[in-house]
């Protein structure tokens, strides 16, 4: 495996989805060890405890962890996001979740919101090669005229 840069993978899961994410991480443990793993606090603690993979733990999602990940995406510090979210439960921090997913799209990083998509991403031949993602040009947005 020749990495020009170790890919940084963000792992997040809502409470009802943590078991599924832990099972996915356990299944892909050998592959994931080659990458830097970041996670929201509770998810990261469970990954370390149950699977034994070291993670860089941020705050719990509802306490700012989703926003910390969003900032890392905006700064180019996350290569892809795996976020097993619960589509059947209302979350008190839904706006944070939507913001995190929006930033992933704005900055053109792959996002997996379920196990099938995560499987396709982790098994991609692009995992072991340098990938230059296209970033949108923000020039027009940044140079817009705001009338006050």
N, C-alpha and C positions, 0 to 999 in steps of 0.2 A: 504494500500500500504506500504510495508516494503522495503525500499531501504537501502542496506548496504552503498551505495554511491549514491548521487544524480547524475543521468546521465546528461551529458553535450551534448546538441544538438546544432549543428551549422546550421544556416539558412542563405542561400544566394540565390539571384535571380538576373538575368540580368534584365535590364530595361523593356524589353518586356514581362517578366515573373513575374514581381513584383505583378501585380494584382492577378494572379493565386495563388502565394504563400500567399498573404494576405488573400485571400478567404479560403485557406487550413488552415492557422493558426487560423482564426476566427472559422472555423468548429471544430477544435481540441483544442480550447482555454482551455476548462476544463482539458483536459489531459496534455497539455503543461505547465500549471501553476505549476505542480509538479516537473518540471525539470529546470535546469539552461540553459538559452538560450543565445547563442553567435551569433553574426551576423556581417556581414560587415556593414559599417556605414549607407549608405542610406537605405538599407533594414531594419536595426534595427530601424532607426528613423520612418520609415513607420509602422512597426509592433507596436511600442509604441503608435504612433499617432492614427492609425486606429483600433487597437485591444485592446490596453491597457495592453499588456504584457511587463514587463520590460526585456530588453536584455542588455547584455554586448556588447557594440558596439565597433568594431575595425575600422580601416580606411576603406574608400571606396575601393571596390575591385581593380580597376585599379590603385589606389594610394598606394597599399601595403596590403590591407585587406586580399586578397586571400593568400598572402605569410604569413601574421600573423596567419591565420587559419592553413596553412600548418605546421608552426612551432609548433602550439598547438597540432596538430595531432601527429607530431613526438615526442612530449614530453608526449604523453598519456593523454592529457587534453580534448580530444573530444571523445565522445562515438559513435556518428554518425553524418553524414553530409547530410543535405537536400539542394541540390543545383539545383534549377530550372533554367537551362541554356537554352538559345535560340539556337536551332540547325540550324536555318535558317538564322541567322545573323552572319556576320564576326565581331569578337570583337577585338579591338586593343590590348587587353591583353590576347589573346588566350593562349599564352605560360604560363601565370600565372594560368589560368584555368586548363590546362592540367597538370601542376605541382601539383596543389591542388588535382585533381582527382587521379593522380599517387600516391601521398603520402597516400591517403585514402586506396588505394589498397595495397601498401607496408606494411602499419601498420594494415591491416585487420580490418578496420572499415566499417560498413554498409554505403552505399551511395545511396541516392534516387535522381535521376535526373528528375523525373516526379512525378505527383500527385499520380498515381496508386501505384508506388513503395513506396512513402512516406506513403500512406494509409496502406500498408501491414506492414511496419516497425512500425508505431505508434500503430498499433493494435496487435502487436506480444505479446505473453505471456512473452517473455523475457524482455519486457520493465520494468516490476515490480520485476525482480529478478536480482541477481548478475550474471553477465556473464563474464566468463574468456575467452577472445578471445585469440586465438593462435597467437603468434607473430612468424614471421620467424626468423630463426637463422642467424644472420649476421656474425658469426664467420669466415666462409670461405671467405666471402667478405672482412672482416676487416683484415684478416691475409694474404691476397694475397701479392705476391712479385711484387713490381714495380721496373722495371729496368730503371735507368736513365743514 
